[in-house]
Amino acid sequence: MTSSPSGADDRPGVQGRLHLPLPGMWPVWIVPAVLAFFQVMGTLGAQRGDTQGPPWVRQNLSGEDVAPHIQPLDGFGLALLLAGPALLLLRRRHPAVTLAGVGIVTVLFMLRAYAWGPGLFSLAVAIVAPVVAGQRLFAWAGTFAVMGGYFAVSAVIGVPFEQRGRADQFFPVEEPSLAGLSFAVAWAAVPLISGELIRMRAQRAAASARTRAEAERRQASEERLRMARELHDVLAHNISMINVQAGVALHLIDQDPHQARTALAAIKEASKEALTEMRSVIGVLRSQGESAPRAPTAGLDRLDELLGRARSAGLTVDAEITGERRPLPAGTDLAAFRIVQESLTNVSRHAGPGPVTARVRIAYGDREISVRVDDDGRGVSLLDDHPGGSGINGMRERAAALGGTFSAGPRPEGGFGVRATLPIDEERPG
């Protein structure tokens, strides 16, 4: 995935769409600045509507005119309206302190009996902040503590509605009522529940991100293992052929130059094949935009080439293919080829001195393919690879990755045998 310098997404079908950042990614001052302007202007507008608006606007739930009982917005009220947004600047680092501070400011504003407007919005944001930050208990307890404090104070100093605007009382708050208490509880539930929903959504997003990261790490690990197997199979087989033929050439270069020339030709062919397959494997690691490898993918359609190289290395190879020979899924085709290749490499390495015959048997079934390689060598074939090797383990891992079976070990009649059964998924032909 690529991005343009401006940060826009360059994927097909995504260009031209505007992606706004989440509120949590905004600068911390954005919300307080908007709320400061909105609260001041909104409260002035609400005061004008309560005092100069039509009768249906100036009446409370009981039908009484509230205009004579509205406290005009003064310097103290303006300071309270600005103090709430200012305290919100601390909401990300100190959400609990922010809720306590904004709660006190809001209680003072309500006790002064100013016009009801958007002055409670700062408290709503201050309630959401600790919930999202994980301080859920404090958020719930603090919210209802603020409400309880307000109603407790208003119960002590509150006056009847008709006396609410008396000038001789600094906090001319109205006596609490059941309707007011119900409204306050319902209002407080909105930011609390909203904060819980935001927190749960953030947790799900974080869990999803962790799952994706784990899947990517696992995929990368599996890819490294696959590449390690490929490199081992390519290098081990061809370099083993080169090693055997180099020994033959050194031994016969004076006694039988013609045979030495044949061995050197085999070395050349094996080294060419090693380079070709190395380019094919390393081509998978090319970065986006580079050309794909042009070498053919290793598979059973190249089995004759593989057997020819083994024979040129001095092995006697007997091959038999039964069943309907047909294209296989890429993974199965590659695994079968590599198992034969690695088995022949092990025969060259470990079968011991003297003429050795390797028998390759491949049987195509309806739902699986069976690969069997036996030899009559007299050397000790290694059940577990020598230090640094991964031949037997690599073959076993290839079979297990496809859901197949694998076994390898000495044969009762002598020599060593390798057997693998690989499932064929007919819905994904190679």
N, C-alpha and C positions, 0 to 999 in steps of 0.2 A: 504494500500500500504506500502510495506516495502522496505528498502534500505540496502545494504550491507555496512560494515564499510568503504569501499573504495569510497562510493558514487555512485556505479553503481546501476542501476535499476534492481531489482530482479523479476519483473513481467514476466510471461511467454511470450515468443516471443520477449522480449526486451533485454535479456541477450546477451552480446557479442557486442552490438552496442555501438559505441562511441558517446557520446553527448558532443559536445564542448560548453562551456558557451558563451553567447551572448557578443559582443564586449563591451557593457556597463558594464559587470561584470569583464572584464579584469583589471589587475593592471594599474594604470594611466600611468605608464612609458613605457608600452609595445609598444604602437603605436609610441611615440616620438623616442624611441631607434631604431626601425626598419626604420623609416623615415630618421633619421640622417644618418645611414649607407647607405640607398638606395639613398638619395639625393647626398651625397658626391661622391659615386662611380658612380652613374648614370651621374652626371654632368661631371666628369672626362672622362667617356666614350663618352659622347656627344661631348665634346671638341675635343677629339682625332678623332672622326668621322668627325667633321666639318673641321678639319685642315689637316688630313692625309687620309681621306676616298676617295673613288672613286668620280669622278666629279658629278655624279647624286646625291650623298649625300651632297656635298659641295655647291650645287646650291640652291638658294632660289626660290620663285614662279616665279620670273621674269627671271630666268635662269642665274643670276649673281653669281659669285663665292664669297661665304661668308668667305672663309678662312682668307683673309687679314683683315677682319673687326671683328674678334672674339677677345674679351678681354680675355687674359689668366687668368685662375683661380689663384688668389693670396690669401694672408692671409686674406684680407678683405672679399673676396668672400667666403672663407671657413668659416669665422666667421658668415657670413649671413646664409649660408646653415645650420649651427648648431644652430643658434639663433632661427630659426623658430620652429624646433622640441622642443627646450627647453621651448619656450613659451607655447607650447601645454600642458605642465604639468599643466597649470592653467585652461584648457578648461572646466572642470566639475564644478569648483567653480566659476570661473569668465569668462564665455564664451565671453562676450562683450569685456572685456579687452584683451582677447586672440586674438580675430579677429582684433582689432585695432593694436596690437603689431605685429602680423604676417603680417598684411597688409602693415605696414610700412617697415618691413624687406624685403618683397617680392618686393615692389616698388623700394627700393634701389638696390636690386639685378638686377632687370630688367633695371634700369637706367645705371648700369655699363656695360651693353651689354656683359655679360658673355654668354657662350654657353647655348642654351635652352635645358634643360633636365628635370629631375623630380623635379626641385626646386620649382614648384608650388603646389606640393602635400600637403605641410604643410598648405598652404592657403586654399586648398579644405577642409581639416579636420577642420580648424578654422571656415570656413563658415558653415559647417554642425552643429557644436556644439551649437551655439545660436539658430538655428532653432529648434533643438531637445529639447533644454531647454525651449522653449516657447517664446524666444525673437525674434520672427519672423520679426517684423518691423525693428528692429536694424540690423538683419542679412541681409535683402534685401537692406536696405539703406546703411549699412556699406560696403557691397560688391561693390555696384555701386559707392560709394564714393571713395573707393580705386582705382577702375578703372578710375574714373574721375580724381582723383589726378595724376595718372600716365600719362594719356594722356594730361592733362593740362601742367604738367612739361615738358613732351617730346615735346609738341608743342612750348614751350618757348625756351628750350635749345637744341632741337633736331637738328641734322645735316643731310645732304643728305646721302644716303646709302654709296656712295663711300668715304665719309669722316669719316665713323663711327669709324674707328680704330685709330684716331689721338691720339698721346701720350700726347699732351698738354691739353687734356680735361679729367677731372676726371669722368664725366658722358657722355661718347660718344654715347648717345642713338640716335637711328634713328628717324627721323621725323615720326609722326603718319600717318597712311594710313587708307583708308576705309576698306581694307582687314584685317588689324590688329585689327581695332575696331570691326568688325563683328566677328572675331575669339574670341576676348576677351569676348564679350557678350555671344556667344554660350558656351564658356568654363564656364563662371560664372553660367550659367543657370543649368549646370549639378549638382554641389554640392547643389545649392539652392533647386532644385526640389527633389534631393535625400534626403535631410534633411526633406523636407515636407512629403515625403513618409514614412520615418522612424518615424517621429513624429505621423502621422496618424495611422501607424501600432501599435505604442506603446499605443496610446489612445484606439484603439480597444481592444488591449490585456488587458489594465487596466479595461475597461468597462466590458469585458468578465469575468475578475477575480472578479470584484465587483458583477456581476450577479450570478456567481457561489457561492460566499460567502453568498450572500443574500438567494439563494436557499438552501444552507446548513443550514443557521440559521433557515429558515422557516421550513425545514424538521425536524431539531432538536426540534423546538418548537412544531410541530405537534406530534412528537414522544413522547415528554414529556406529552402532553395532553392525548394522547392515553394511555400511561402507567398509568397516574393518574386515568383515567376512569376505566381501568382494575383493578387497586388496590382497588379503591372505591367499584366497583361492587363485587369483590371477598370478601373483608373484611366485607362490610356492610351486605351482605346477610347472610353469615355464622355466623358472630358475633351476628346478630339479632336473628338467630335461637338459638344460644347458650344462649343468654340472656333470651329468652322466656322459654326455657326448664329448665334453671337454676332456674327461678322463680317457675316453676311448681314443680321441684324436692324439693325445699325448703318448698313449701307449703304442699306437700304430703308425705314428708319423714317419718313423724310419723303416719299419718292417713292411708296412702296407700303405703307401701314400694314397692309393685310390680309396681305401676304406676310411682313411683319415680325412680325405676330402669330403666324403659323404657325411662324416660326423660333423665337420665344420659347416656344411650346408644345413644340417639339422639345427646346429646352434644358431645360425643366421635366421632360420625360419622361426625357431622358438623365441628368439629375442624380438623379431618383428611382431609376432603375435602378442608377446608381453607388452610391447609398447602400444599396440593397437588397443588392447583391452584396458590398459592403464588410462589411455586417453578417454575411452568410453566411460570408465568409472569416475574419473576425476571430472569429466564433463558435467556430471550431475551437480557438482559443487559450483558451477559457473554462476555468476551473479546475473540478475535479471537484465535482459537486453543483449547478452552475449549469445553467440550462435550455439545451437545444441550440437552434441556430438553426432558425427555422421557414421561412426562405426556400427556394424550390426550388433544387436543385443545377443548375448550368449544364450543359446537354447539348444534343444535336442536336434534342431535342423542342422546344427554344426557338429553333430556327433562324429561324423566321418572324419572331419578335420582333426578333432581331438584324438581319435583312435590312430590316425595316421602319424601324428606327432609322437604318440606313445610308442608306436612300432619303430619309428625312426630312432628312438632312444634305446632300442635294443630289446624292448618287451615283445613277447608274443601275445597278441590280443585276439581273443575270440569273442565276437559280438553276436548276439541273437536278439531280435525284436519280434515280439508276438503281439497279437491284437491289432485293432484298427489304428494305424498311425495317423494322427490328426493334430491340428493346432491345439495347444494347451494355453490355459491362463498364464500370463507373463510370469507371475511369481512361481507357479508350479514348474513351468518350463525351465526357468533359470535355476531353481533349486535342484531339479533332476540332473541338469547338465553339470552343476558345480559338484554334486555328490559323486558323479562318475569321475569328474576331473580330479577331485581330491583323493578319491580312492586309488586311481592310477598313480598319482603322485606318491602316495604312501607305499604302493607296491615298489616303485623305483627306489625309494629310500630304504625300506626296511625288509624287503623280501629276502635279502641275503645274496650270496654269490651264486653263480651258475645261471643257466637258462631258467627263466621264469615265465609262466603262462598266466595271463589274467583273463578271466571270463566275465564278460559284461552281458547281463540279461536285463532287458527292459520289456515289461509286459503292460500293454494298454488295457485297462478295464473300463467298465461302463462309468464308474464313479471314482476311480482311483488309478494311479499308475505306480507300478512296482519297479524298483531299481535294485539290482543285485550285482555286486562285483566280488568275485572270489579269485584267489591266487593260490598257487602251489609252492610258494616260496618257503625257504627253510630258515629265514631269519625270524627275529622276534618283532612282531608288529606291536606297536604301542597302543594299549587301550586308552591311556591318557597321554596326551601330547607331551612332548618334551618341554622343558621350561621355555616359555616364550611362544610356543606353538599353539594353534587353535584349530587344527584340522578336524579331529574327531568331534570336538565340542562344536565347531562351526557347522558341521553336517547335522549334528543332532539339533542345534538351534534352528537351522533352516527347516527341518522337518516339523519341529514343534511349532514354529511360527505359523505354519500352514494347517496345523491340526492333524499332522500325520504321525507316523511312528518311525523309529530308527533303532537299529542295533548293530553292533560291531564287535568282533572277537575272533579268537582262533577257531579254526574248524577241526572237528575230531579227526578227519583224515589228513590233516596237515594244512599249512597255509593260513590265510586270514580271509574273513568274509565280512562284507558290509551289506546290509539290507535296509531299504527305506521304502515306506509306502506313503504316497502323497495323494490327498484327495483332489478331485477335479471338480471345479465349480463350472458347470456348463453354461451358466448365465453370464460368465465373464470370460469369453474366449480370449486367447492371447493374440 
